[in-house]
Amino acid sequence: LLYPAKIVSIYLFRLFCTEMSQQEKFEEEINLGYTFKKDSILLGGAMIDGKAITDLQIKAPLKTFNRHGLIAGATGTGKTKTLQNIAERLSEKGVPVLMMDVKGDLSGLSQASEGHPKIDERHQMIGSPWEGKAYPVKLLSISEQDGTRMRATISEFGPVLLSKILELNAVQSGIVSIIFKYCDDKKLPLLDIEDFRKVLQYISGDGKKEIEEHYERVSPSSVGAIMRALITIEEQGADLFFGETSFDVDDLLRVDDRGMGYINILRLDDIQSKPKLFSTFMLCLLAEIYETFPEQGDSGRPELVIFIDEAHLIFEEASKALLNQIETIVKLIRSKGVGLFFVTQNPTDVPEDVLAQLGMKVQHALGAFTAKDRKAIKLTSENYLITEYYEVDELLTQLGIGEAIVTVLNEKGIPTPLAHTLLTAPSSRMDVITEKEKKEVLNNSEIIKKYNEEIDRESAYEVLNKKLKAVEELAEKEEKSAKKTNTRKKSTRKEKSTFEKVVNSTAGRTVLREVTRGLLGILGISSTRRKKELFGF
């Protein structure tokens, strides 16, 4: 009876030792993979078999934040809190942040969290103390919401980018290029949609002859197509976005007097039904940043990190040309020290060519309620490195709230080991701010007065209206002058005498004829004979 018991004891002992050695091996891999020479930010604590290992921390090197990232997961799994947490850590390192607040729940960053026992318990497991803290915040807007207005002029877009936004074909894009060339030649500022529409009307109407003479023929049908495309983006609110004062992207790089980077929150909770406007704004912003920011090289830290919440809004209605433009900018903009983080429910929402550029991945739980969901989970799991510690496709459905699968790029650009991570909690309020608190944030902004003043200086619309009015006034003067000339000609004709008037009248001609007949009769000449003698027949 003792023999079987001894065998069981030895088996259990070996199994226990094997488990210990596996955990030790895991700890060694995580420590090796997530220890960096230079500055980094804390993301959370590593977990294995569903339990957090105290002081086994998951970090991300500050140097690789310009290599972009993805934060994905089903609704309610903690994506918003994750990007809030990362934004806080970046701000503490003096890195400015721009966040797209589509759901309207990020304004709490401006207020310190009151804390909770569960937060303390979480951070005790991670091995990091927690402290409530408020962060420097600026509220921005591209619509009628309260905040510093972000605008851009039509000229800043340029003909190529504008044509892609309007989804024009080659012929229509050529007309847009003609408009920009004509306005450059005539020194006509193209500031807003009103300006662009006025020039479009002019080159197909009163200015048609001038355009054909100096540029080329403009097709009326193509002009009509451009007009319709213009109305499409205008209906989504683009008329509020295009205009002056243009937003200077350097104002996104501010730090406060404590050396903390400003967290710029762009309020977009009224834009969800307007994907065209969202795509237009994002492409314009990224293009402007790429053109404006200097090359950074290997600076060791990002200049700006942008979080794009509900990223599917950019891609779902974008044309192929627009997607190509976004992909190109994502590839190139990291050389300017700018990191882009796409936040969405499913990684498949992001085009593969863009997804391939994302170095950091924070994957929250995914639901497996349908065959389509299970297929998406399988595809998602294949995006990660193979690990002996997790069955990734199973783990994706078992992650708790505030937990995620994490992998980042180390300082050499090599992916770190996959880690089931208990994420840190935000230090700021995880809720919206009150109206009173919002007004306080707006009143403390140094840039709101700079950009919220409406400016309507003379541009293409006003100049062309003046030109057309001058042409109309000249035409009226010429018409009046012609009328006066005709009147003078009539007045210079010789006035007919009373005799001429009588003779030329019907009654006068009758009387004259009878008098003539009477005189001829007296002379004895008959009527027939008179004709022959007088006229020779």
KOLMI-617517 format. One record per residue (C-alpha): z negated, y negated, x negated. Coordinates in steps of 0.1 Angstrom, whole numbers, plus 5000, padded with zeros to 4 digits. Layout:
# residues N
<pt Z="Z" Y="Y" X="X"/>
...
This chain:
# residues 537
<pt Z="5000" Y="5000" X="5000"/>
<pt Z="4993" Y="4977" X="4971"/>
<pt Z="5027" Y="4982" X="4955"/>
<pt Z="5047" Y="4966" X="4983"/>
<pt Z="5022" Y="4937" X="4984"/>
<pt Z="5027" Y="4931" X="4947"/>
<pt Z="5064" Y="4931" X="4950"/>
<pt Z="5062" Y="4905" X="4978"/>
<pt Z="5039" Y="4883" X="4957"/>
<pt Z="5062" Y="4885" X="4927"/>
<pt Z="5092" Y="4877" X="4949"/>
<pt Z="5074" Y="4847" X="4965"/>
<pt Z="5063" Y="4834" X="4931"/>
<pt Z="5098" Y="4836" X="4917"/>
<pt Z="5112" Y="4819" X="4948"/>
<pt Z="5086" Y="4791" X="4945"/>
<pt Z="5095" Y="4787" X="4908"/>
<pt Z="5132" Y="4786" X="4917"/>
<pt Z="5125" Y="4759" X="4943"/>
<pt Z="5105" Y="4739" X="4918"/>
<pt Z="5131" Y="4741" X="4891"/>
<pt Z="5158" Y="4730" X="4916"/>
<pt Z="5137" Y="4699" X="4926"/>
<pt Z="5130" Y="4692" X="4890"/>
<pt Z="5167" Y="4695" X="4883"/>
<pt Z="5174" Y="4671" X="4912"/>
<pt Z="5149" Y="4646" X="4900"/>
<pt Z="5164" Y="4647" X="4865"/>
<pt Z="5199" Y="4641" X="4879"/>
<pt Z="5188" Y="4612" X="4901"/>
<pt Z="5168" Y="4596" X="4873"/>
<pt Z="5197" Y="4599" X="4849"/>
<pt Z="5223" Y="4587" X="4875"/>
<pt Z="5203" Y="4558" X="4888"/>
<pt Z="5187" Y="4543" X="4857"/>
<pt Z="5207" Y="4513" X="4844"/>
<pt Z="5204" Y="4491" X="4813"/>
<pt Z="5210" Y="4458" X="4831"/>
<pt Z="5198" Y="4442" X="4864"/>
<pt Z="5199" Y="4462" X="4896"/>
<pt Z="5187" Y="4461" X="4932"/>
<pt Z="5166" Y="4487" X="4950"/>
<pt Z="5182" Y="4505" X="4979"/>
<pt Z="5155" Y="4531" X="4987"/>
<pt Z="5139" Y="4564" X="4976"/>
<pt Z="5157" Y="4598" X="4971"/>
<pt Z="5151" Y="4627" X="4995"/>
<pt Z="5156" Y="4664" X="4993"/>
<pt Z="5150" Y="4690" X="5021"/>
<pt Z="5142" Y="4661" X="5044"/>
<pt Z="5113" Y="4647" X="5023"/>
<pt Z="5112" Y="4616" X="5002"/>
<pt Z="5101" Y="4620" X="4966"/>
<pt Z="5078" Y="4591" X="4956"/>
<pt Z="5090" Y="4568" X="4928"/>
<pt Z="5124" Y="4586" X="4926"/>
<pt Z="5143" Y="4554" X="4934"/>
<pt Z="5179" Y="4548" X="4943"/>
<pt Z="5193" Y="4516" X="4928"/>
<pt Z="5226" Y="4498" X="4925"/>
<pt Z="5236" Y="4479" X="4894"/>
<pt Z="5243" Y="4442" X="4900"/>
<pt Z="5273" Y="4444" X="4877"/>
<pt Z="5294" Y="4466" X="4900"/>
<pt Z="5289" Y="4447" X="4933"/>
<pt Z="5324" Y="4432" X="4928"/>
<pt Z="5337" Y="4468" X="4931"/>
<pt Z="5333" Y="4466" X="4969"/>
<pt Z="5315" Y="4489" X="4992"/>
<pt Z="5313" Y="4506" X="5026"/>
<pt Z="5284" Y="4508" X="5051"/>
<pt Z="5292" Y="4531" X="5079"/>
<pt Z="5274" Y="4550" X="5107"/>
<pt Z="5271" Y="4554" X="5144"/>
<pt Z="5255" Y="4528" X="5167"/>
<pt Z="5217" Y="4525" X="5163"/>
<pt Z="5215" Y="4543" X="5129"/>
<pt Z="5205" Y="4512" X="5109"/>
<pt Z="5237" Y="4497" X="5095"/>
<pt Z="5227" Y="4461" X="5103"/>
<pt Z="5193" Y="4465" X="5087"/>
<pt Z="5210" Y="4480" X="5056"/>
<pt Z="5233" Y="4451" X="5051"/>
<pt Z="5204" Y="4427" X="5058"/>
<pt Z="5183" Y="4444" X="5032"/>
<pt Z="5211" Y="4443" X="5005"/>
<pt Z="5218" Y="4406" X="5013"/>
<pt Z="5181" Y="4399" X="5007"/>
<pt Z="5180" Y="4416" X="4974"/>
<pt Z="5212" Y="4398" X="4963"/>
<pt Z="5198" Y="4364" X="4973"/>
<pt Z="5166" Y="4371" X="4953"/>
<pt Z="5189" Y="4377" X="4922"/>
<pt Z="5205" Y="4343" X="4928"/>
<pt Z="5238" Y="4358" X="4942"/>
<pt Z="5252" Y="4339" X="4973"/>
<pt Z="5262" Y="4360" X="5003"/>
<pt Z="5286" Y="4355" X="5032"/>
<pt Z="5280" Y="4377" X="5063"/>
<pt Z="5301" Y="4381" X="5094"/>
<pt Z="5276" Y="4382" X="5123"/>
<pt Z="5297" Y="4397" X="5151"/>
<pt Z="5267" Y="4410" X="5171"/>
<pt Z="5246" Y="4379" X="5167"/>
<pt Z="5216" Y="4397" X="5152"/>
<pt Z="5215" Y="4385" X="5115"/>
<pt Z="5200" Y="4350" X="5120"/>
<pt Z="5165" Y="4365" X="5115"/>
<pt Z="5172" Y="4364" X="5078"/>
<pt Z="5159" Y="4328" X="5079"/>
<pt Z="5124" Y="4339" X="5091"/>
<pt Z="5099" Y="4361" X="5074"/>
<pt Z="5091" Y="4394" X="5090"/>
<pt Z="5055" Y="4399" X="5103"/>
<pt Z="5055" Y="4435" X="5090"/>
<pt Z="5045" Y="4468" X="5106"/>
<pt Z="5024" Y="4498" X="5095"/>
<pt Z="5055" Y="4520" X="5096"/>
<pt Z="5072" Y="4496" X="5071"/>
<pt Z="5042" Y="4499" X="5048"/>
<pt Z="5042" Y="4537" X="5051"/>
<pt Z="5080" Y="4538" X="5043"/>
<pt Z="5076" Y="4517" X="5012"/>
<pt Z="5046" Y="4537" X="5000"/>
<pt Z="5069" Y="4568" X="5001"/>
<pt Z="5096" Y="4549" X="4982"/>
<pt Z="5071" Y="4536" X="4957"/>
<pt Z="5078" Y="4499" X="4961"/>
<pt Z="5055" Y="4473" X="4977"/>
<pt Z="5067" Y="4454" X="5007"/>
<pt Z="5064" Y="4417" X="5014"/>
<pt Z="5076" Y="4396" X="5043"/>
<pt Z="5099" Y="4368" X="5032"/>
<pt Z="5122" Y="4341" X="5046"/>
<pt Z="5156" Y="4335" X="5029"/>
<pt Z="5177" Y="4303" X="5025"/>
<pt Z="5203" Y="4305" X="5054"/>
<pt Z="5233" Y="4284" X="5065"/>
<pt Z="5249" Y="4290" X="5099"/>
<pt Z="5287" Y="4287" X="5100"/>
<pt Z="5313" Y="4289" X="5128"/>
<pt Z="5350" Y="4290" X="5134"/>
<pt Z="5347" Y="4285" X="5172"/>
<pt Z="5327" Y="4263" X="5195"/>
<pt Z="5294" Y="4279" X="5184"/>
<pt Z="5267" Y="4258" X="5167"/>
<pt Z="5270" Y="4258" X="5129"/>
<pt Z="5290" Y="4243" X="5101"/>
<pt Z="5327" Y="4244" X="5111"/>
<pt Z="5350" Y="4264" X="5088"/>
<pt Z="5386" Y="4251" X="5091"/>
<pt Z="5419" Y="4253" X="5072"/>
<pt Z="5451" Y="4234" X="5075"/>
<pt Z="5485" Y="4249" X="5082"/>
<pt Z="5497" Y="4237" X="5048"/>
<pt Z="5470" Y="4256" X="5030"/>
<pt Z="5482" Y="4288" X="5047"/>
<pt Z="5517" Y="4284" X="5033"/>
<pt Z="5549" Y="4298" X="5049"/>
<pt Z="5545" Y="4334" X="5036"/>
<pt Z="5509" Y="4339" X="5049"/>
<pt Z="5516" Y="4321" X="5082"/>
<pt Z="5547" Y="4343" X="5088"/>
<pt Z="5526" Y="4374" X="5083"/>
<pt Z="5499" Y="4362" X="5106"/>
<pt Z="5525" Y="4354" X="5133"/>
<pt Z="5542" Y="4388" X="5126"/>
<pt Z="5576" Y="4372" X="5122"/>
<pt Z="5608" Y="4389" X="5111"/>
<pt Z="5629" Y="4378" X="5080"/>
<pt Z="5650" Y="4353" X="5100"/>
<pt Z="5620" Y="4338" X="5117"/>
<pt Z="5601" Y="4336" X="5084"/>
<pt Z="5631" Y="4318" X="5069"/>
<pt Z="5627" Y="4291" X="5096"/>
<pt Z="5590" Y="4287" X="5088"/>
<pt Z="5600" Y="4282" X="5052"/>
<pt Z="5625" Y="4255" X="5062"/>
<pt Z="5597" Y="4238" X="5082"/>
<pt Z="5574" Y="4237" X="5052"/>
<pt Z="5603" Y="4225" X="5029"/>
<pt Z="5613" Y="4198" X="5053"/>
<pt Z="5577" Y="4186" X="5057"/>
<pt Z="5573" Y="4186" X="5019"/>
<pt Z="5605" Y="4166" X="5014"/>
<pt Z="5596" Y="4141" X="5041"/>
<pt Z="5559" Y="4139" X="5031"/>
<pt Z="5548" Y="4151" X="5065"/>
<pt Z="5513" Y="4166" X="5064"/>
<pt Z="5511" Y="4199" X="5083"/>
<pt Z="5475" Y="4200" X="5094"/>
<pt Z="5471" Y="4218" X="5127"/>
<pt Z="5491" Y="4238" X="5153"/>
<pt Z="5501" Y="4206" X="5171"/>
<pt Z="5519" Y="4195" X="5139"/>
<pt Z="5536" Y="4228" X="5134"/>
<pt Z="5548" Y="4229" X="5170"/>
<pt Z="5561" Y="4193" X="5169"/>
<pt Z="5582" Y="4200" X="5138"/>
<pt Z="5595" Y="4232" X="5154"/>
<pt Z="5606" Y="4213" X="5184"/>
<pt Z="5622" Y="4186" X="5163"/>
<pt Z="5643" Y="4208" X="5141"/>
<pt Z="5657" Y="4226" X="5172"/>
<pt Z="5662" Y="4193" X="5192"/>
<pt Z="5667" Y="4158" X="5180"/>
<pt Z="5666" Y="4167" X="5143"/>
<pt Z="5689" Y="4197" X="5146"/>
<pt Z="5719" Y="4179" X="5130"/>
<pt Z="5697" Y="4166" X="5101"/>
<pt Z="5684" Y="4201" X="5094"/>
<pt Z="5718" Y="4218" X="5096"/>
<pt Z="5732" Y="4191" X="5072"/>
<pt Z="5705" Y="4194" X="5045"/>
<pt Z="5691" Y="4229" X="5050"/>
<pt Z="5708" Y="4255" X="5073"/>
<pt Z="5714" Y="4263" X="5109"/>
<pt Z="5684" Y="4271" X="5130"/>
<pt Z="5688" Y="4297" X="5158"/>
<pt Z="5673" Y="4286" X="5192"/>
<pt Z="5663" Y="4322" X="5200"/>
<pt Z="5643" Y="4324" X="5167"/>
<pt Z="5626" Y="4291" X="5174"/>
<pt Z="5616" Y="4305" X="5208"/>
<pt Z="5601" Y="4336" X="5192"/>
<pt Z="5580" Y="4316" X="5168"/>
<pt Z="5568" Y="4294" X="5197"/>
<pt Z="5556" Y="4325" X="5216"/>
<pt Z="5539" Y="4339" X="5185"/>
<pt Z="5522" Y="4305" X="5181"/>
<pt Z="5509" Y="4306" X="5216"/>
<pt Z="5494" Y="4341" X="5211"/>
<pt Z="5471" Y="4330" X="5183"/>
<pt Z="5464" Y="4297" X="5200"/>
<pt Z="5451" Y="4315" X="5231"/>
<pt Z="5426" Y="4333" X="5209"/>
<pt Z="5412" Y="4300" X="5196"/>
<pt Z="5433" Y="4293" X="5165"/>
<pt Z="5436" Y="4257" X="5175"/>
<pt Z="5399" Y="4253" X="5167"/>
<pt Z="5403" Y="4269" X="5133"/>
<pt Z="5434" Y="4250" X="5121"/>
<pt Z="5428" Y="4214" X="5112"/>
<pt Z="5406" Y="4191" X="5091"/>
<pt Z="5382" Y="4189" X="5074"/>
<pt Z="5392" Y="4220" X="5053"/>
<pt Z="5363" Y="4241" X="5042"/>
<pt Z="5357" Y="4241" X="5005"/>
<pt Z="5349" Y="4277" X="4995"/>
<pt Z="5329" Y="4264" X="4966"/>
<pt Z="5303" Y="4255" X="4992"/>
<pt Z="5297" Y="4292" X="4997"/>
<pt Z="5283" Y="4295" X="4961"/>
<pt Z="5252" Y="4273" X="4966"/>
<pt Z="5217" Y="4283" X="4954"/>
<pt Z="5184" Y="4267" X="4965"/>
<pt Z="5158" Y="4250" X="4944"/>
<pt Z="5140" Y="4283" X="4939"/>
<pt Z="5172" Y="4298" X="4924"/>
<pt Z="5178" Y="4320" X="4954"/>
<pt Z="5214" Y="4325" X="4966"/>
<pt Z="5222" Y="4311" X="5001"/>
<pt Z="5230" Y="4336" X="5028"/>
<pt Z="5258" Y="4321" X="5047"/>
<pt Z="5260" Y="4336" X="5082"/>
<pt Z="5292" Y="4332" X="5100"/>
<pt Z="5285" Y="4335" X="5138"/>
<pt Z="5313" Y="4355" X="5154"/>
<pt Z="5296" Y="4370" X="5185"/>
<pt Z="5323" Y="4353" X="5207"/>
<pt Z="5352" Y="4366" X="5186"/>
<pt Z="5350" Y="4404" X="5194"/>
<pt Z="5377" Y="4399" X="5221"/>
<pt Z="5399" Y="4379" X="5197"/>
<pt Z="5409" Y="4402" X="5168"/>
<pt Z="5439" Y="4381" X="5159"/>
<pt Z="5417" Y="4351" X="5152"/>
<pt Z="5393" Y="4372" X="5132"/>
<pt Z="5421" Y="4387" X="5111"/>
<pt Z="5437" Y="4352" X="5106"/>
<pt Z="5404" Y="4338" X="5094"/>
<pt Z="5396" Y="4366" X="5071"/>
<pt Z="5430" Y="4367" X="5054"/>
<pt Z="5430" Y="4329" X="5050"/>
<pt Z="5394" Y="4329" X="5035"/>
<pt Z="5401" Y="4357" X="5011"/>
<pt Z="5434" Y="4342" X="5000"/>
<pt Z="5417" Y="4308" X="4995"/>
<pt Z="5389" Y="4324" X="4974"/>
<pt Z="5414" Y="4343" X="4953"/>
<pt Z="5434" Y="4311" X="4946"/>
<pt Z="5403" Y="4289" X="4940"/>
<pt Z="5378" Y="4310" X="4921"/>
<pt Z="5383" Y="4313" X="4883"/>
<pt Z="5387" Y="4347" X="4866"/>
<pt Z="5353" Y="4362" X="4858"/>
<pt Z="5360" Y="4391" X="4835"/>
<pt Z="5330" Y="4412" X="4827"/>
<pt Z="5303" Y="4387" X="4838"/>
<pt Z="5276" Y="4412" X="4846"/>
<pt Z="5269" Y="4399" X="4881"/>
<pt Z="5290" Y="4390" X="4912"/>
<pt Z="5297" Y="4353" X="4921"/>
<pt Z="5298" Y="4361" X="4958"/>
<pt Z="5294" Y="4391" X="4981"/>
<pt Z="5310" Y="4392" X="5015"/>
<pt Z="5298" Y="4416" X="5043"/>
<pt Z="5324" Y="4421" X="5070"/>
<pt Z="5306" Y="4436" X="5100"/>
<pt Z="5327" Y="4454" X="5127"/>
<pt Z="5355" Y="4457" X="5101"/>
<pt Z="5377" Y="4476" X="5125"/>
<pt Z="5384" Y="4442" X="5142"/>
<pt Z="5404" Y="4432" X="5111"/>
<pt Z="5425" Y="4464" X="5110"/>
<pt Z="5430" Y="4476" X="5146"/>
<pt Z="5457" Y="4451" X="5156"/>
<pt Z="5470" Y="4441" X="5121"/>
<pt Z="5507" Y="4445" X="5114"/>
<pt Z="5518" Y="4466" X="5084"/>
<pt Z="5526" Y="4434" X="5065"/>
<pt Z="5491" Y="4421" X="5072"/>
<pt Z="5475" Y="4453" X="5061"/>
<pt Z="5495" Y="4452" X="5028"/>
<pt Z="5483" Y="4417" X="5022"/>
<pt Z="5447" Y="4426" X="5028"/>
<pt Z="5450" Y="4457" X="5005"/>
<pt Z="5465" Y="4435" X="4978"/>
<pt Z="5437" Y="4409" X="4980"/>
<pt Z="5410" Y="4437" X="4980"/>
<pt Z="5425" Y="4450" X="4948"/>
<pt Z="5427" Y="4417" X="4931"/>
<pt Z="5398" Y="4396" X="4943"/>
<pt Z="5372" Y="4416" X="4923"/>
<pt Z="5385" Y="4399" X="4891"/>
<pt Z="5372" Y="4367" X="4906"/>
<pt Z="5336" Y="4382" X="4908"/>
<pt Z="5338" Y="4387" X="4946"/>
<pt Z="5326" Y="4419" X="4963"/>
<pt Z="5337" Y="4430" X="4998"/>
<pt Z="5316" Y="4453" X="5019"/>
<pt Z="5331" Y="4467" X="5051"/>
<pt Z="5306" Y="4476" X="5078"/>
<pt Z="5319" Y="4499" X="5105"/>
<pt Z="5310" Y="4529" X="5127"/>
<pt Z="5333" Y="4554" X="5111"/>
<pt Z="5349" Y="4554" X="5076"/>
<pt Z="5382" Y="4563" X="5093"/>
<pt Z="5383" Y="4528" X="5108"/>
<pt Z="5392" Y="4515" X="5073"/>
<pt Z="5427" Y="4523" X="5060"/>
<pt Z="5428" Y="4549" X="5033"/>
<pt Z="5443" Y="4525" X="5007"/>
<pt Z="5415" Y="4501" X="5013"/>
<pt Z="5388" Y="4528" X="5014"/>
<pt Z="5400" Y="4541" X="4980"/>
<pt Z="5390" Y="4507" X="4965"/>
<pt Z="5353" Y="4509" X="4977"/>
<pt Z="5329" Y="4518" X="4949"/>
<pt Z="5296" Y="4518" X="4968"/>
<pt Z="5291" Y="4540" X="4999"/>
<pt Z="5261" Y="4539" X="5022"/>
<pt Z="5268" Y="4565" X="5050"/>
<pt Z="5244" Y="4566" X="5080"/>
<pt Z="5244" Y="4593" X="5106"/>
<pt Z="5275" Y="4602" X="5126"/>
<pt Z="5275" Y="4618" X="5161"/>
<pt Z="5292" Y="4652" X="5166"/>
<pt Z="5297" Y="4651" X="5204"/>
<pt Z="5334" Y="4659" X="5206"/>
<pt Z="5360" Y="4678" X="5186"/>
<pt Z="5373" Y="4644" X="5174"/>
<pt Z="5339" Y="4635" X="5161"/>
<pt Z="5335" Y="4668" X="5143"/>
<pt Z="5369" Y="4664" X="5127"/>
<pt Z="5359" Y="4629" X="5116"/>
<pt Z="5327" Y="4642" X="5101"/>
<pt Z="5346" Y="4668" X="5081"/>
<pt Z="5370" Y="4641" X="5068"/>
<pt Z="5341" Y="4619" X="5059"/>
<pt Z="5322" Y="4646" X="5040"/>
<pt Z="5353" Y="4652" X="5019"/>
<pt Z="5352" Y="4616" X="5007"/>
<pt Z="5320" Y="4624" X="4987"/>
<pt Z="5315" Y="4644" X="4955"/>
<pt Z="5305" Y="4680" X="4959"/>
<pt Z="5267" Y="4685" X="4954"/>
<pt Z="5246" Y="4716" X="4952"/>
<pt Z="5217" Y="4699" X="4969"/>
<pt Z="5232" Y="4691" X="5003"/>
<pt Z="5257" Y="4704" X="5028"/>
<pt Z="5271" Y="4670" X="5035"/>
<pt Z="5289" Y="4677" X="5068"/>
<pt Z="5256" Y="4691" X="5082"/>
<pt Z="5235" Y="4663" X="5067"/>
<pt Z="5257" Y="4636" X="5083"/>
<pt Z="5245" Y="4647" X="5117"/>
<pt Z="5208" Y="4651" X="5107"/>
<pt Z="5201" Y="4617" X="5091"/>
<pt Z="5173" Y="4598" X="5107"/>
<pt Z="5173" Y="4560" X="5115"/>
<pt Z="5170" Y="4541" X="5082"/>
<pt Z="5183" Y="4570" X="5062"/>
<pt Z="5217" Y="4573" X="5045"/>
<pt Z="5238" Y="4592" X="5020"/>
<pt Z="5243" Y="4569" X="4991"/>
<pt Z="5265" Y="4569" X="4960"/>
<pt Z="5273" Y="4538" X="4938"/>
<pt Z="5292" Y="4531" X="4907"/>
<pt Z="5272" Y="4530" X="4875"/>
<pt Z="5277" Y="4503" X="4848"/>
<pt Z="5306" Y="4523" X="4834"/>
<pt Z="5323" Y="4525" X="4868"/>
<pt Z="5315" Y="4562" X="4872"/>
<pt Z="5302" Y="4574" X="4906"/>
<pt Z="5265" Y="4583" X="4907"/>
<pt Z="5252" Y="4616" X="4921"/>
<pt Z="5251" Y="4618" X="4959"/>
<pt Z="5216" Y="4610" X="4972"/>
<pt Z="5200" Y="4614" X="5007"/>
<pt Z="5181" Y="4581" X="5007"/>
<pt Z="5152" Y="4567" X="5026"/>
<pt Z="5163" Y="4530" X="5027"/>
<pt Z="5139" Y="4501" X="5022"/>
<pt Z="5131" Y="4478" X="5051"/>
<pt Z="5142" Y="4442" X="5053"/>
<pt Z="5117" Y="4415" X="5043"/>
<pt Z="5130" Y="4391" X="5069"/>
<pt Z="5128" Y="4393" X="5107"/>
<pt Z="5148" Y="4421" X="5122"/>
<pt Z="5157" Y="4401" X="5153"/>
<pt Z="5174" Y="4369" X="5164"/>
<pt Z="5158" Y="4335" X="5160"/>
<pt Z="5148" Y="4311" X="5188"/>
<pt Z="5167" Y="4280" X="5198"/>
<pt Z="5140" Y="4258" X="5181"/>
<pt Z="5143" Y="4278" X="5148"/>
<pt Z="5181" Y="4276" X="5150"/>
<pt Z="5180" Y="4238" X="5153"/>
<pt Z="5157" Y="4237" X="5123"/>
<pt Z="5181" Y="4257" X="5102"/>
<pt Z="5211" Y="4235" X="5113"/>
<pt Z="5191" Y="4203" X="5106"/>
<pt Z="5183" Y="4215" X="5071"/>
<pt Z="5220" Y="4221" X="5062"/>
<pt Z="5234" Y="4196" X="5037"/>
<pt Z="5270" Y="4205" X="5045"/>
<pt Z="5271" Y="4204" X="5083"/>
<pt Z="5278" Y="4166" X="5084"/>
<pt Z="5306" Y="4170" X="5059"/>
<pt Z="5326" Y="4195" X="5080"/>
<pt Z="5316" Y="4188" X="5116"/>
<pt Z="5332" Y="4153" X="5117"/>
<pt Z="5365" Y="4154" X="5137"/>
<pt Z="5393" Y="4139" X="5116"/>
<pt Z="5428" Y="4133" X="5131"/>
<pt Z="5447" Y="4114" X="5105"/>
<pt Z="5484" Y="4107" X="5107"/>
<pt Z="5503" Y="4139" X="5102"/>
<pt Z="5536" Y="4155" X="5111"/>
<pt Z="5529" Y="4152" X="5149"/>
<pt Z="5523" Y="4114" X="5148"/>
<pt Z="5550" Y="4107" X="5122"/>
<pt Z="5577" Y="4125" X="5142"/>
<pt Z="5566" Y="4110" X="5174"/>
<pt Z="5569" Y="4075" X="5158"/>
<pt Z="5604" Y="4085" X="5145"/>
<pt Z="5616" Y="4097" X="5179"/>
<pt Z="5601" Y="4066" X="5196"/>
<pt Z="5619" Y="4044" X="5171"/>
<pt Z="5652" Y="4062" X="5178"/>
<pt Z="5647" Y="4057" X="5215"/>
<pt Z="5639" Y="4020" X="5211"/>
<pt Z="5670" Y="4016" X="5190"/>
<pt Z="5692" Y="4033" X="5216"/>
<pt Z="5678" Y="4011" X="5243"/>
<pt Z="5685" Y="3979" X="5222"/>
<pt Z="5721" Y="3991" X="5216"/>
<pt Z="5726" Y="3998" X="5253"/>
<pt Z="5713" Y="3964" X="5263"/>
<pt Z="5735" Y="3948" X="5236"/>
<pt Z="5766" Y="3966" X="5249"/>
<pt Z="5759" Y="3954" X="5284"/>
<pt Z="5756" Y="3918" X="5272"/>
<pt Z="5789" Y="3921" X="5253"/>
<pt Z="5807" Y="3934" X="5285"/>
<pt Z="5793" Y="3905" X="5305"/>
<pt Z="5805" Y="3879" X="5280"/>
<pt Z="5840" Y="3895" X="5280"/>
<pt Z="5842" Y="3892" X="5318"/>
<pt Z="5830" Y="3855" X="5317"/>
<pt Z="5857" Y="3845" X="5291"/>
<pt Z="5886" Y="3855" X="5314"/>
<pt Z="5907" Y="3826" X="5330"/>
<pt Z="5896" Y="3817" X="5365"/>
<pt Z="5925" Y="3821" X="5390"/>
<pt Z="5937" Y="3791" X="5409"/>
<pt Z="5934" Y="3788" X="5447"/>
<pt Z="5972" Y="3793" X="5450"/>
<pt Z="5971" Y="3825" X="5428"/>
<pt Z="5943" Y="3838" X="5449"/>
<pt Z="5962" Y="3831" X="5482"/>
<pt Z="5995" Y="3845" X="5468"/>
<pt Z="5978" Y="3877" X="5455"/>
<pt Z="5961" Y="3883" X="5489"/>
<pt Z="5977" Y="3905" X="5516"/>
<pt Z="5980" Y="3876" X="5540"/>
<pt Z="5995" Y="3853" X="5514"/>
<pt Z="6021" Y="3879" X="5505"/>
<pt Z="6031" Y="3882" X="5542"/>
<pt Z="6034" Y="3845" X="5547"/>
<pt Z="6055" Y="3842" X="5515"/>
<pt Z="6078" Y="3869" X="5526"/>
<pt Z="6085" Y="3853" X="5560"/>
<pt Z="6091" Y="3819" X="5544"/>
<pt Z="6116" Y="3834" X="5521"/>
<pt Z="6134" Y="3852" X="5549"/>
<pt Z="6136" Y="3819" X="5568"/>
<pt Z="6151" Y="3800" X="5539"/>
<pt Z="6177" Y="3827" X="5533"/>
<pt Z="6186" Y="3827" X="5570"/>
<pt Z="6193" Y="3790" X="5570"/>
<pt Z="6217" Y="3795" X="5541"/>
<pt Z="6237" Y="3820" X="5563"/>
<pt Z="6230" Y="3851" X="5543"/>
<pt Z="6223" Y="3883" X="5562"/>
<pt Z="6196" Y="3906" X="5551"/>
<pt Z="6219" Y="3934" X="5539"/>
<pt Z="6243" Y="3910" X="5522"/>
<pt Z="6213" Y="3892" X="5507"/>
<pt Z="6201" Y="3924" X="5490"/>
<pt Z="6236" Y="3931" X="5476"/>
<pt Z="6241" Y="3896" X="5463"/>
<pt Z="6206" Y="3892" X="5450"/>
<pt Z="6201" Y="3927" X="5435"/>
<pt Z="6237" Y="3939" X="5431"/>
<pt Z="6236" Y="3968" X="5456"/>
